[in-house]
Amino acid sequence: MQTTETLPCLEMTTKRKIIGRLVPCRCFRGEEEIISVLDYSHCGLQQVPKEVFNFERTLEELYLDANQIEELPKQLFNCQALRKLSIPDNDLSSLPTTIASLVNLRELDISKNGIQDFPENIKCCKCLTIIEASVNPVSKLPDGFTQLLNLTQLYLNDAFLEFLPANFGRLVKLRILELRENHLKTLPKSMHKLTQLERLDLGNNEFSELPEVLEQIQNLKELWMDNNSLQILPGSIGKLKQLVYLDMSKNRIETVDLDISGCEGLEDLLLSSNMLQQLPDSIGLLKRLTTLKVDDNQLTILPNAIGNLSLLEEFDCSCNELESLPSTIGYLHNLRTLAVDENFLPELPREIGSCKNVTVMSLRSNKLEFLPDEIGQMQKLRVLNLSDNRLKNLPFTFTKLKELAALWLSDNQSKALIPLQTEAHPETKQRVLTNYMFPQQPRSDEEPPCSSSSCASKPSCSPPFSL
């Protein structure tokens, strides 16, 4: 009987950390156990331990994470049974050509090193399915890289890539491709062949327009294009029928095309920190949307079609120029979180009381002078931020908000919930609620509702509390 032993590095009496001794197999023949996994992570090593080479015929997984190894010895590449090699967070400056010997290698992690390029003969590692090479100064990929036809996951975030090989589309089995924080401006046309690609991260690059080839990657489910220089979200995005997650935040987008409605499976749409002045009515056709973020834009009005998003759970339209909310917001019966901070709202529509599942609502820094009685119908409300408005009191229906755990009336409030007293309104004689924080002191009309510096920092556009 043969078994597999995982041997972590052990603290020995010497300063070096070395492998533990072999444990005899409990079998009649007295054979030693086969060592297939070795883990030397976080051992302060400056070189690969020689003990590794004693198992070059049986070793399948080798972990050398978070050491100070500067180069990989040739003898390591005699371990031809190796299926997984993990050496992230070391001091490697290159990947030796002898890696071509690892013909059975399936997973390679060389992230967080100083590797500048891949050798051309990486193509010999034809079994590779996963490569994690993020946080390396890699400036280009060799043509041989595109011969890794079994590759399903490629992570090359935070590198120096300016372009991809023209025949990159040969990697037809790719399901996950992450290229965040590079210097990419275009994508090769051959990428239309990546019919199995489901996740594509192109955030923090230098795209000025949405690459045309994207509309042909029909099975794409997740797309990140945040932190680029896009000015338009074109109608071609609507051809991605399987898209579930779309992040277009932190661009310069002024227009969202009507045909975005074609993304019929979309659940999360992030358009924060752009230059949008309006949203198309067709956004109401995104029936599966659960998260919509349009904060930090220049919106002056929201379309009535917002009310058609019956599955919406989180809606953030903070840091805009809204002077009203559409009455159709009352149709958002699944809404859990609503943030409308730093706008110009003088009032709320009475229909907001129909959003009975909202637990967190933030209306900080608006021009609210009163709240509708119907707010008392929002009986699941736990956190409500009303600071920096012009309220003189609160409606008596607040007494129905039994779940309320935090009521913010001022940014420098010492407690999350301060007692309220009943009074008669001096004009209508209706019962209202008040305390020493009323009437609120309005901000100067000259002050912008949301400065560029405050919107650049997300916490400033969010409620100053957490559940």
C-alpha positions as CSV (number, residue, x, y, z in Angstrom):
1,M,0.0,0.0,0.0
2,Q,1.3,3.4,-0.9
3,T,0.1,6.7,0.5
4,T,0.9,10.4,0.0
5,E,2.5,12.5,2.6
6,T,2.4,16.3,2.8
7,L,5.5,17.6,4.5
8,P,5.5,21.2,5.7
9,C,8.8,22.7,6.6
10,L,9.6,22.1,10.3
11,E,11.5,24.3,12.7
12,M,14.7,22.5,13.5
13,T,17.5,23.2,15.9
14,T,19.6,24.8,13.1
15,K,18.6,28.1,11.6
16,R,17.5,26.5,8.3
17,K,14.1,25.0,8.0
18,I,14.2,21.6,6.3
19,I,11.9,18.8,5.4
20,G,10.6,16.4,8.0
21,R,11.8,12.8,7.9
22,L,10.1,10.2,5.9
23,V,7.5,8.2,7.8
24,P,7.6,4.4,7.1
25,C,4.4,3.1,5.3
26,R,2.4,0.8,7.5
27,C,2.5,-2.2,5.2
28,F,4.0,-5.7,5.3
29,R,6.7,-4.9,2.7
30,G,8.0,-2.0,4.8
31,E,8.0,0.4,1.8
32,E,8.4,4.1,2.4
33,E,5.5,6.4,1.7
34,I,5.6,8.2,-1.6
35,I,6.1,11.9,-1.1
36,S,4.0,13.8,-3.6
37,V,3.5,17.2,-1.9
38,L,6.1,19.5,-0.3
39,D,5.3,22.8,1.3
40,Y,8.1,25.2,2.2
41,S,5.9,28.4,2.3
42,H,7.0,31.2,4.6
43,C,10.3,29.5,5.6
44,G,12.7,32.4,4.9
45,L,14.5,30.4,2.2
46,Q,17.0,31.9,-0.1
47,Q,17.2,28.9,-2.4
48,V,15.2,25.7,-3.1
49,P,16.1,23.1,-0.5
50,K,18.2,20.2,-1.9
51,E,16.0,17.7,-0.1
52,V,13.3,18.4,-2.8
53,F,15.4,16.6,-5.4
54,N,15.2,13.4,-3.4
55,F,11.6,13.1,-4.6
56,E,12.0,14.1,-8.3
57,R,10.2,11.0,-9.5
58,T,7.2,11.3,-7.2
59,L,6.8,15.0,-6.5
60,E,3.5,16.4,-7.8
61,E,3.1,19.6,-5.9
62,L,5.7,22.0,-4.6
63,Y,4.9,25.2,-2.6
64,L,7.7,27.8,-2.1
65,D,5.4,30.7,-1.4
66,A,6.7,33.9,0.4
67,N,10.4,33.2,0.6
68,Q,13.5,35.1,-0.8
69,I,14.4,32.7,-3.6
70,E,16.2,34.5,-6.4
71,E,16.6,31.7,-9.0
72,L,15.3,28.2,-9.7
73,P,18.0,25.5,-9.9
74,K,18.2,23.3,-13.1
75,Q,17.8,20.2,-11.0
76,L,14.3,21.3,-10.0
77,F,13.2,20.8,-13.6
78,N,14.1,17.1,-13.4
79,C,10.9,16.7,-11.3
80,Q,8.9,15.7,-14.3
81,A,5.9,14.4,-12.3
82,L,5.3,18.0,-11.0
83,R,1.8,19.1,-11.6
84,K,1.7,22.2,-9.5
85,L,4.5,24.7,-8.9
86,S,3.8,27.6,-6.5
87,I,6.5,30.2,-6.0
88,P,4.7,33.5,-5.5
89,D,6.1,36.4,-3.5
90,N,9.8,35.6,-4.0
91,D,12.7,37.5,-5.7
92,L,12.8,35.7,-9.0
93,S,13.9,37.9,-11.9
94,S,13.5,35.3,-14.7
95,L,11.8,32.0,-15.5
96,P,14.5,29.6,-16.9
97,T,14.1,28.0,-20.2
98,T,14.4,24.6,-18.5
99,I,10.8,25.0,-17.4
100,A,10.1,23.3,-20.8
101,S,11.0,20.0,-19.1
102,L,7.9,20.2,-16.9
103,V,5.7,18.5,-19.4
104,N,3.1,17.5,-16.8
105,L,2.8,20.9,-15.2
106,R,-0.8,22.0,-14.8
107,E,-0.7,24.9,-12.4
108,L,2.0,27.6,-12.2
109,D,2.0,30.5,-9.7
110,I,4.8,33.0,-10.1
111,S,3.0,36.1,-9.0
112,K,4.7,38.9,-7.0
113,N,8.2,38.4,-8.3
114,G,10.4,40.4,-10.7
115,I,10.0,38.3,-13.8
116,Q,10.1,40.4,-17.0
117,D,9.2,37.8,-19.6
118,F,8.2,34.3,-20.3
119,P,10.7,32.1,-22.3
120,E,9.5,31.1,-25.8
121,N,9.6,27.4,-24.9
122,I,6.9,27.8,-22.2
123,K,5.0,26.4,-25.1
124,C,6.3,22.9,-24.2
125,C,4.3,22.9,-21.0
126,K,1.3,21.9,-23.0
127,C,-0.6,20.6,-19.9
128,L,-0.8,24.0,-18.2
129,T,-4.4,25.0,-17.4
130,I,-3.8,27.8,-14.8
131,I,-1.1,30.5,-14.8
132,E,-1.0,33.2,-12.1
133,A,1.7,35.7,-13.0
134,S,0.2,38.9,-11.6
135,V,2.5,41.6,-10.1
136,N,5.5,41.1,-12.4
137,P,7.1,43.6,-14.8
138,V,6.0,41.5,-17.8
139,S,5.9,43.8,-20.9
140,K,4.9,41.2,-23.5
141,L,4.0,37.6,-24.1
142,P,6.0,35.4,-26.5
143,D,4.2,33.8,-29.4
144,G,4.9,30.5,-27.8
145,F,2.5,31.4,-25.0
146,T,-0.4,31.1,-27.4
147,Q,0.4,27.4,-27.9
148,L,-0.7,26.6,-24.3
149,L,-4.0,25.3,-25.8
150,N,-5.2,23.8,-22.5
151,L,-5.1,27.1,-20.6
152,T,-8.4,27.8,-18.8
153,Q,-7.3,30.5,-16.4
154,L,-4.8,33.3,-16.9
155,Y,-4.0,36.0,-14.3
156,L,-1.7,38.8,-15.4
157,N,-2.8,41.7,-13.3
158,D,-0.5,44.6,-12.4
159,A,2.1,44.1,-15.2
160,F,3.4,46.2,-18.0
161,L,1.6,44.7,-20.9
162,E,0.9,47.1,-23.8
163,F,-0.6,44.6,-26.2
164,L,-1.4,40.9,-26.5
165,P,-0.1,38.6,-29.3
166,A,-2.1,38.8,-32.5
167,N,-3.0,35.1,-32.3
168,F,-4.0,35.2,-28.6
169,G,-7.4,33.8,-29.7
170,R,-5.8,30.4,-30.0
171,L,-6.3,30.0,-26.3
172,V,-9.8,28.8,-27.0
173,K,-10.3,27.0,-23.6
174,L,-9.8,30.2,-21.6
175,R,-12.6,30.7,-19.1
176,I,-11.0,33.4,-16.9
177,L,-8.8,36.2,-18.2
178,E,-7.6,38.9,-15.8
179,L,-5.5,41.7,-17.2
180,R,-6.2,44.5,-14.7
181,E,-3.6,47.3,-14.2
182,N,-1.7,47.1,-17.5
183,H,-1.3,49.6,-20.4
184,L,-3.6,47.9,-22.9
185,K,-5.3,50.1,-25.5
186,T,-6.7,47.5,-27.8
187,L,-7.5,43.8,-28.0
188,P,-6.5,41.4,-30.9
189,K,-9.4,40.5,-33.2
190,S,-8.6,36.9,-32.8
191,M,-10.2,37.0,-29.3
192,H,-13.5,36.4,-31.0
193,K,-12.5,32.7,-30.8
194,L,-12.6,32.7,-27.0
195,T,-16.1,31.3,-27.0
196,Q,-15.7,29.7,-23.5
197,L,-14.5,32.9,-21.8
198,E,-16.8,33.8,-18.9
199,R,-14.8,36.4,-16.9
200,L,-12.8,39.2,-18.4
201,D,-11.1,41.9,-16.3
202,L,-9.7,44.8,-18.2
203,G,-10.0,47.4,-15.4
204,N,-7.3,50.0,-14.9
205,N,-6.0,50.0,-18.5
206,E,-5.9,52.7,-21.2
207,F,-8.9,51.9,-23.3
208,S,-10.7,54.9,-24.8
209,E,-13.5,52.9,-26.4
210,L,-15.0,49.5,-25.8
211,P,-13.1,47.0,-28.0
212,E,-15.3,45.8,-30.9
213,V,-14.3,42.2,-30.4
214,L,-16.0,42.0,-27.1
215,E,-19.5,41.8,-28.7
216,Q,-18.5,38.5,-30.3
217,I,-17.5,36.8,-27.0
218,Q,-21.1,35.6,-26.5
219,N,-20.7,33.6,-23.3
220,L,-19.1,36.4,-21.3
221,K,-20.7,36.6,-17.8
222,E,-18.5,39.1,-16.0
223,L,-16.8,42.1,-17.5
224,W,-14.7,44.7,-15.7
225,M,-13.8,47.9,-17.7
226,D,-13.5,50.3,-14.7
227,N,-10.8,52.9,-14.5
228,N,-10.3,53.4,-18.2
229,S,-11.1,56.4,-20.5
230,L,-14.3,55.3,-22.1
231,Q,-16.7,58.1,-23.1
232,I,-19.6,56.0,-24.4
233,L,-21.2,52.8,-23.4
234,P,-22.2,51.6,-26.9
235,G,-25.2,49.6,-28.0
236,S,-22.9,46.7,-28.9
237,I,-22.7,45.8,-25.2
238,G,-26.3,44.7,-25.6
239,K,-25.2,41.7,-27.6
240,L,-23.8,40.1,-24.5
241,K,-26.9,38.2,-23.6
242,Q,-25.2,36.1,-20.9
243,L,-23.6,39.1,-19.1
244,V,-24.4,39.0,-15.3
245,Y,-21.9,41.6,-13.9
246,L,-20.7,44.8,-15.7
247,D,-18.4,47.3,-14.0
248,M,-17.9,50.5,-16.1
249,S,-17.2,52.8,-13.1
250,K,-14.5,55.5,-13.1
251,N,-14.5,56.2,-16.8
252,R,-15.6,59.4,-18.6
253,I,-18.9,57.9,-19.9
254,E,-21.4,60.6,-20.9
255,T,-23.9,58.4,-22.7
256,V,-25.4,54.9,-22.2
257,D,-26.9,53.5,-25.4
258,L,-30.5,52.4,-25.4
259,D,-29.4,48.9,-26.5
260,I,-28.0,48.2,-23.1
261,S,-31.4,46.6,-22.6
262,G,-30.1,43.7,-24.6
263,C,-28.1,42.5,-21.6
264,E,-31.2,40.7,-20.4
265,G,-29.3,38.6,-17.8
266,L,-27.6,41.5,-16.1
267,E,-27.7,41.5,-12.3
268,D,-25.0,44.0,-11.3
269,L,-24.5,47.3,-13.2
270,L,-21.8,49.7,-11.9
271,L,-21.6,53.1,-13.5
272,S,-20.2,55.1,-10.6
273,S,-17.9,58.0,-11.2
274,N,-18.6,58.9,-14.8
275,M,-20.1,62.0,-16.4
276,L,-23.7,60.8,-17.0
277,Q,-26.4,63.4,-17.2
278,Q,-29.2,61.0,-17.7
279,L,-30.0,57.2,-17.9
280,P,-31.9,55.8,-20.9
281,D,-35.5,54.6,-20.3
282,S,-34.5,51.2,-21.6
283,I,-32.6,50.6,-18.3
284,G,-36.0,49.6,-17.0
285,L,-35.9,46.5,-19.3
286,L,-33.0,45.0,-17.2
287,K,-35.5,42.9,-15.3
288,R,-32.9,40.8,-13.4
289,L,-30.9,43.8,-12.0
290,T,-30.3,43.5,-8.3
291,T,-27.6,46.2,-7.9
292,L,-27.5,49.5,-9.7
293,K,-24.8,52.1,-8.8
294,V,-24.8,55.5,-10.6
295,D,-23.3,57.5,-7.8
296,D,-20.8,60.3,-8.6
297,N,-22.2,61.4,-11.9
298,Q,-24.1,64.5,-13.1
299,L,-27.6,63.1,-13.2
300,T,-30.4,65.7,-12.8
301,I,-33.3,63.3,-13.2
302,L,-34.0,59.5,-13.0
303,P,-36.2,57.9,-15.5
304,N,-39.6,56.6,-14.4
305,A,-38.6,53.3,-15.8
306,I,-36.5,52.7,-12.7
307,G,-39.7,51.5,-11.1
308,N,-39.6,48.5,-13.5
309,L,-36.5,47.0,-11.8
310,S,-38.7,44.9,-9.5
311,L,-35.7,42.7,-8.3
312,L,-33.5,45.6,-7.4
313,E,-32.0,45.3,-3.9
314,E,-29.3,48.0,-3.9
315,F,-29.6,51.4,-5.5
316,D,-26.9,54.1,-5.1
317,C,-27.5,57.5,-6.8
318,S,-25.5,59.6,-4.3
319,C,-23.3,62.5,-5.5
320,N,-25.5,63.7,-8.4
321,E,-27.7,66.8,-9.0
322,L,-31.1,65.2,-8.5
323,E,-33.9,67.5,-7.4
324,S,-36.5,64.8,-7.2
325,L,-37.0,61.0,-7.1
326,P,-39.6,59.5,-9.4
327,S,-42.8,58.3,-7.7
328,T,-42.2,54.9,-9.4
329,I,-39.5,54.2,-6.9
330,G,-42.4,52.9,-4.8
331,Y,-42.5,49.8,-7.1
332,L,-39.0,48.7,-5.9
333,H,-40.5,46.2,-3.4
334,N,-37.3,44.2,-3.1
335,L,-35.1,47.2,-2.3
336,R,-32.8,46.7,0.7
337,T,-30.4,49.6,0.5
338,L,-31.0,53.1,-0.9
339,A,-28.4,55.8,-0.9
340,V,-29.2,59.3,-2.3
341,D,-26.6,61.3,-0.4
342,E,-25.4,64.7,-1.6
343,N,-28.1,65.7,-4.1
344,F,-30.6,68.6,-4.1
345,L,-33.8,66.8,-2.9
346,P,-36.3,69.2,-1.2
347,E,-38.7,66.3,-0.6
348,L,-39.3,62.6,-1.0
349,P,-42.2,61.1,-2.9
350,R,-44.9,59.7,-0.7
351,E,-44.6,56.4,-2.6
352,I,-41.3,55.7,-1.0
353,G,-43.3,54.2,1.9
354,S,-44.0,51.3,-0.4
355,C,-40.3,50.2,-0.3
356,K,-41.1,48.2,2.8
357,N,-38.0,45.9,2.7
358,V,-35.5,48.7,2.9
359,T,-33.2,48.3,5.9
360,V,-30.6,51.0,5.2
361,M,-31.5,54.4,3.7
362,S,-29.1,57.4,3.5
363,L,-30.3,60.9,2.5
364,R,-27.4,62.8,3.9
365,S,-26.7,66.3,2.5
366,N,-29.8,67.2,0.6
367,K,-32.4,70.0,1.1
368,L,-35.1,68.1,2.8
369,E,-37.4,70.3,4.8
370,F,-39.9,67.6,5.7
371,L,-40.5,63.8,5.3
372,P,-43.7,62.2,4.2
373,D,-45.8,60.4,6.8
374,E,-45.6,57.3,4.6
375,I,-42.0,56.7,5.8
376,G,-43.5,55.1,8.8
377,Q,-44.5,52.2,6.6
378,M,-40.9,51.2,6.1
379,Q,-41.0,49.1,9.2
380,K,-37.8,47.1,8.4
381,L,-35.7,50.2,8.4
382,R,-32.8,49.8,10.7
383,V,-30.4,52.6,9.7
384,L,-31.5,56.1,8.5
385,N,-29.1,59.0,7.8
386,L,-30.8,62.4,7.6
387,S,-27.8,64.6,8.6
388,D,-27.1,67.9,6.8
389,N,-30.6,68.7,5.7
390,R,-33.2,71.3,6.6
391,L,-35.6,69.3,8.6
392,K,-37.5,71.1,11.4
393,N,-39.0,67.9,12.8
394,L,-39.9,64.3,12.0
395,P,-43.4,62.9,11.3
396,F,-45.0,61.1,14.2
397,T,-45.2,57.9,12.1
398,F,-41.5,57.4,13.0
399,T,-42.8,55.8,16.2
400,K,-43.8,52.8,14.0
401,L,-40.1,52.2,13.0
402,K,-39.6,49.6,15.7
403,E,-36.5,48.1,14.1
404,L,-34.7,51.5,13.8
405,A,-31.2,51.1,15.5
406,A,-29.4,54.1,14.1
407,L,-30.9,57.6,13.2
408,W,-28.3,60.1,12.1
409,L,-29.4,63.7,12.3
410,S,-25.9,65.2,12.5
411,D,-22.4,64.2,11.3
412,N,-21.0,64.8,14.8
413,Q,-23.8,62.9,16.6
414,S,-22.4,61.2,19.7
415,K,-24.9,58.3,19.7
416,A,-26.5,56.3,16.9
417,L,-30.0,56.8,18.3
418,I,-31.0,59.9,20.3
419,P,-34.4,60.0,22.0
420,L,-37.2,62.0,20.3
421,Q,-40.0,64.0,22.0
422,T,-43.6,64.6,20.9
423,E,-44.6,68.1,20.1
424,A,-47.5,69.8,18.2
425,H,-46.6,71.5,14.9
426,P,-47.0,75.2,15.4
427,E,-49.0,75.6,12.2
428,T,-50.8,72.4,11.5
429,K,-51.1,71.3,15.2
430,Q,-50.3,67.8,14.1
431,R,-48.1,65.7,16.4
432,V,-44.5,65.6,15.3
433,L,-41.2,64.3,16.7
434,T,-38.3,66.5,17.6
435,N,-35.2,66.9,19.8
436,Y,-32.4,69.4,20.5
437,M,-31.0,68.8,17.0
438,F,-34.0,70.4,15.3
439,P,-34.3,72.6,13.3
440,Q,-31.3,71.4,11.2
441,Q,-28.9,74.0,10.0
442,P,-28.8,74.0,6.2
443,R,-25.5,74.1,4.4
444,S,-24.7,77.2,2.3
445,D,-26.3,77.1,-1.2
446,E,-23.0,78.1,-2.6
447,E,-21.5,74.8,-1.6
448,P,-21.5,72.1,-4.2
449,P,-23.4,68.9,-3.1
450,C,-20.4,66.8,-3.8
451,S,-16.9,68.0,-4.3
452,S,-14.5,66.1,-6.6
453,S,-12.3,65.2,-3.7
454,S,-15.2,63.7,-1.6
455,C,-16.6,61.7,-4.5
456,A,-13.1,60.3,-5.2
457,S,-13.3,58.7,-1.8
458,K,-16.3,56.3,-1.6
459,P,-16.8,56.5,2.2
460,S,-17.6,60.2,1.9
461,C,-20.5,59.3,-0.4
462,S,-21.7,56.6,1.9
463,P,-23.5,56.6,5.2
464,P,-21.1,57.1,8.2
465,F,-22.4,53.9,9.8
466,S,-22.4,50.2,9.4
467,L,-24.7,47.4,10.6
